[in-house]
Amino acid sequence: MDLTMCGLLVERAEELASLYEEHGNWNTVKEIWFEERRANRSTRGSSQKIYRVLTSRFKNAPADLPNPRDLPAVLDACATSRDKAQVLYPYLVADDALVRYVVHEYTHRLSSDHPDALDFSNETLMTILNQLEYADGTSFDYADSTTERWCEGFRSVMREIGVLENQQAIVGNPPSLGEIPLLVAMGYSYEKTEDEWFESPTGLLYLFQPSARWEELYDRAAETDTWEFVELHGSLQLRPVNDPYSWVSQEGAE
């Protein structure tokens, strides 16, 4: 858990993913990354921190998400910078246990129609953080200034994925999803819990999509070439036509 680096850093993440696709070796990527940073007179400490945080997300990415080597093709297919942020966001959630803990709390609040379910004020975030208990029985205990920086970083992520409208907003709404983030969220949901994924679609929940929207999103997915409704055990069920991420190679070939 990195309390001072809760952010998506979309452009830098895209740059690292492109280097990894090109060279296929993190050691080579690291050398090139720091050479370019030195040429641009970036501070080594800042460059190291960004590299460490972003590569951790890619190296530890679960198999349920697109392979980091395929990310450039996925990001190139995105229509907007928000789409790219929504694609990179689950890599952050999967890698950062503190972010994941807080996101799970908000998805629970949203699914239970909790008043102000998407209130991301410092007060609400700190209330959630103070409920955290580590495996060894200790509680969340950091300086207020450090925690406040983390809260601002978390809100920056919420702005990038479209939950919060602007710098001043602290209460958000479920964001709209572009086609590529939708396909990634669908694939992640299916791969994570294949049997009953449509009853608790992890990818959609992480993007704060309420259950009232799921049917519409499933219909949108079925309108693509990647997903289809099939009859199984007497009922229609949504399934990927091939592998949930087979469309990635198609995008890369276009």
C-alpha positions in Angstrom: 0.0 0.0 0.0 1.5 3.3 -1.0 -0.3 6.1 0.9 1.2 8.9 -1.3 0.8 7.4 -4.8 -2.9 6.8 -5.2 -3.4 8.0 -8.8 -3.7 6.5 -12.3 -0.9 8.5 -14.1 -2.5 7.6 -17.4 0.1 9.0 -19.7 3.0 7.5 -17.8 1.2 4.1 -17.5 0.6 4.1 -21.3 4.3 4.9 -21.9 5.5 2.1 -19.7 3.0 -0.4 -21.3 4.3 0.6 -24.8 7.9 0.1 -23.7 7.0 -3.3 -22.3 5.2 -4.3 -25.5 8.2 -3.3 -27.5 10.9 -4.9 -25.4 9.1 -7.6 -23.5 11.5 -7.3 -20.6 11.1 -5.2 -17.5 14.8 -4.8 -17.0 15.2 -3.2 -20.4 12.1 -1.1 -19.8 13.6 0.2 -16.6 16.9 1.2 -18.3 15.1 3.1 -21.1 12.7 4.7 -18.6 15.5 6.2 -16.5 17.7 7.1 -19.5 14.8 9.2 -20.8 14.1 10.7 -17.4 17.7 11.8 -17.0 17.7 13.3 -20.5 14.6 15.3 -19.5 16.3 16.3 -16.1 13.5 14.6 -14.1 14.4 13.9 -10.5 15.5 10.3 -9.9 13.5 10.0 -6.7 10.2 10.9 -8.5 11.0 8.7 -11.5 11.8 5.8 -9.3 8.6 6.1 -7.3 6.4 6.4 -10.4 8.2 3.4 -12.0 7.9 1.3 -8.9 4.2 2.0 -8.4 3.1 1.6 -12.0 5.2 -1.5 -12.8 3.9 -3.1 -9.6 0.4 -2.8 -11.0 1.4 -4.4 -14.3 3.6 -7.1 -12.8 1.0 -8.1 -10.3 -1.9 -7.8 -12.7 -4.3 -10.8 -12.3 -4.9 -13.0 -15.2 -8.5 -11.8 -15.2 -7.4 -8.6 -16.8 -5.8 -8.0 -20.2 -2.1 -8.9 -20.2 0.0 -5.7 -19.8 1.7 -6.5 -23.1 -1.7 -6.1 -24.8 -2.5 -2.8 -23.0 -1.2 -0.5 -25.8 -3.7 -2.1 -28.2 -6.4 -1.7 -25.6 -5.6 1.9 -24.8 -5.2 2.8 -28.5 -8.8 1.6 -29.1 -10.1 3.9 -26.4 -12.1 6.9 -27.6 -11.2 9.2 -24.8 -8.7 9.8 -21.9 -11.5 8.8 -19.5 -11.9 5.5 -21.3 -8.1 4.9 -20.8 -8.5 5.8 -17.1 -11.4 3.3 -16.7 -9.2 0.6 -18.3 -6.2 1.3 -16.1 -8.3 1.7 -12.9 -8.9 -2.1 -12.2 -5.1 -2.6 -12.3 -4.8 -0.1 -9.4 -7.6 -1.8 -7.5 -6.2 -5.2 -7.9 -2.7 -4.2 -6.8 -3.4 -1.8 -4.0 -5.1 -3.4 -1.0 -6.0 -0.1 0.7 -7.7 1.2 -2.5 -9.5 -2.2 -2.9 -10.7 -2.1 0.7 -12.2 1.4 0.2 -13.7 0.6 -3.2 -15.4 -2.5 -1.8 -16.9 -0.4 0.9 -18.3 2.0 -1.6 -19.7 -0.7 -3.9 -21.4 -2.2 -0.8 -22.9 1.2 0.0 -24.1 1.7 -3.6 -25.7 -1.8 -3.8 -27.5 -1.2 -0.5 -28.9 2.2 -1.6 -26.9 3.9 1.2 -27.6 7.7 1.4 -24.8 9.6 -0.3 -23.3 6.3 -1.3 -20.6 8.0 -3.4 -19.7 10.7 -0.9 -15.9 11.0 -1.2 -15.3 13.7 1.4 -12.4 13.4 3.8 -14.8 12.8 6.6 -16.4 9.8 4.9 -13.2 8.4 3.6 -11.5 8.7 7.0 -14.5 7.0 8.6 -14.1 4.0 6.2 -10.3 3.9 6.7 -10.7 4.0 10.5 -12.8 0.8 10.3 -9.9 -1.0 8.7 -8.2 -3.7 10.7 -5.1 -5.5 9.5 -4.5 -9.2 9.7 -2.4 -8.8 12.8 -5.2 -7.0 14.6 -3.8 -3.5 14.3 -5.9 -0.6 13.0 -5.3 2.1 10.3 -3.0 4.6 12.0 -1.3 7.3 10.0 -0.8 11.0 10.4 -3.8 13.1 9.4 -1.7 15.0 6.8 -0.7 11.7 5.1 -4.2 10.4 5.2 -5.6 13.6 3.7 -3.1 13.3 0.8 -4.3 9.8 0.2 -7.9 11.0 0.2 -7.1 13.6 -2.4 -5.3 11.0 -4.5 -8.3 8.7 -4.2 -10.6 11.6 -5.4 -8.3 12.3 -8.3 -8.8 8.7 -9.4 -12.6 9.2 -9.1 -12.3 12.3 -11.2 -10.3 10.5 -13.9 -12.8 7.6 -14.2 -15.8 10.0 -14.3 -17.3 9.5 -10.9 -16.5 13.1 -9.7 -17.2 16.0 -12.1 -14.5 18.4 -11.1 -11.8 19.4 -8.5 -14.4 20.8 -6.1 -16.9 17.9 -6.2 -16.8 15.4 -3.4 -20.1 13.6 -4.1 -20.2 11.6 -7.3 -22.4 9.5 -9.6 -22.0 6.2 -11.5 -19.9 7.1 -14.6 -20.9 6.3 -18.2 -18.8 3.6 -19.8 -17.2 3.7 -23.2 -17.1 0.5 -25.3 -13.6 -0.5 -24.5 -13.9 0.0 -20.7 -17.2 -1.9 -20.8 -15.5 -4.9 -22.6 -12.6 -4.9 -20.1 -15.1 -4.7 -17.2 -17.2 -7.5 -18.7 -14.1 -9.7 -19.3 -12.8 -9.1 -15.8 -16.2 -9.9 -14.3 -16.5 -13.2 -16.3 -12.9 -14.3 -15.7 -13.0 -13.6 -11.9 -16.3 -15.5 -11.2 -17.2 -17.4 -14.3 -20.1 -19.4 -13.0 -22.3 -16.7 -11.5 -20.5 -13.6 -12.7 -23.6 -11.8 -13.9 -25.1 -11.8 -10.4 -22.1 -10.0 -9.1 -20.0 -8.5 -12.0 -16.8 -7.4 -10.3 -15.7 -5.2 -13.1 -19.0 -3.3 -13.2 -19.1 -3.0 -9.4 -15.6 -1.6 -9.3 -16.8 1.1 -11.7 -19.8 1.8 -9.4 -22.4 0.6 -11.9 -25.7 0.0 -9.9 -27.6 -3.2 -10.6 -30.3 -1.2 -12.4 -27.8 -0.5 -15.2 -26.5 -4.1 -15.6 -29.2 -5.2 -18.1 -28.5 -2.2 -20.3 -24.8 -2.8 -20.2 -25.2 -6.6 -20.9 -27.3 -5.6 -24.0 -24.6 -3.2 -25.1 -22.0 -5.9 -24.8 -24.1 -8.4 -26.8 -24.3 -5.8 -29.6 -20.6 -6.2 -30.1 -18.9 -9.1 -31.8 -17.4 -10.3 -28.5 -20.4 -11.3 -26.4 -23.6 -13.1 -27.2 -26.7 -14.4 -25.4 -26.9 -18.2 -25.5 -29.6 -20.6 -24.1 -28.3 -22.7 -21.2 -30.4 -24.8 -19.0 -33.6 -23.3 -20.4 -32.6 -19.6 -19.8 -30.7 -17.0 -21.8 -27.2 -16.3 -20.5 -24.5 -13.9 -21.6 -21.2 -15.5 -22.7 -18.1 -14.4 -24.5 -18.1 -15.6 -28.2 -14.5 -16.8 -27.7 -12.0 -15.7 -25.1 -13.3 -12.6 -23.3 -10.2 -10.6 -24.5 -10.0 -12.1 -28.0 -11.0 -8.7 -29.4 -7.7 -7.2 -28.1 -5.6 -9.0 -30.8 -8.2 -7.9 -33.4 -7.8 -4.2 -32.3 -4.1 -4.5 -32.5 -4.3 -5.8 -36.0 -6.4 -3.0 -37.2 
